[in-house]
Amino acid sequence: KGKQVLGISESAFKNSDVEVVNLPKGLVSIKTKAFLNAKNLKEIDIPSTVEEIRGSAFENCTSLTNVVLHEGLREIRASAFKNNVNLVNIDLPNSLEYLGASAFSHCSSLTEITIPKNVIEINGQTFEYCTSLRTVNLHDDIISIHGEVFIGDSSLTNIKLPSKITEVRGNTFEGCSSLTSIIIPEGVTRIGGHAFHGCTSLSYVSIPSTVTEIGSSAFRQCNSLRTIK
């Protein structure tokens, strides 16, 4: 009887032509670049025993349409699913605690995302250039949204910012050309440079009295902006 597989090693299936993978229950970790550039991989069911998906594990799996994640997963590292251009939806489990930079960057078919309650910080570029992303559900315990998180998300129409953030960082919503309104929460002190640059449909902005600084070009090319309160 063979030994139990506990991890998929770094670059184990990098550049492979694999289409279907049945990952064994008992697997704990999928290492860095494990399936990088596995361009024929169509779907993957991550066992509930997996606690972490390392950086670029499934990056550039351009045929991947379905990813199933289970409760027990704690970490999705940087660029883990970057450039999965055919991934339409993914349900992040409530057990998730860490979402790395560029984790879903350039997933241009992704339409909706809900951030789980234990993720309180969203790292830079996590959802950049997800050009089909229309709905983002954020919870109020999020304390920080890093810069460029939603840059280039041209289908995003509205978003409710968490009440605990203190800054809208630079380039966060740059190029979100379908965004129509934004309410900056009370307690935010700074709106970073280019934060809303190129939000050409933005017509209404509510800025609280707590804001003491608005960065360079924060609302540049917001040609539809008519109301600032």
Salt bridges, closest charged atoms under 4 A:
GLU19 OE1 - LYS42 NZ 3.76
ASP45 OD1 - HIS70 NE2 2.76
GLU51 OE1 - ARG74 NH2 3.59
GLU52 OE2 - ARG54 NH2 3.06
GLU75 OE2 - ARG74 NH1 3.87
GLU75 OE1 - ARG77 NH2 2.72
GLU121 OE2 - HIS146 NE2 2.59
ASP140 OD2 - LYS160 NZ 3.79
ASP141 OD1 - LYS164 NZ 2.88
GLU167 OE1 - ARG169 NE 3.95
GLU167 OE2 - ARG190 NH1 2.80
GLU174 OE2 - HIS197 ND1 3.76
GLU213 OE2 - ARG190 NE 3.34
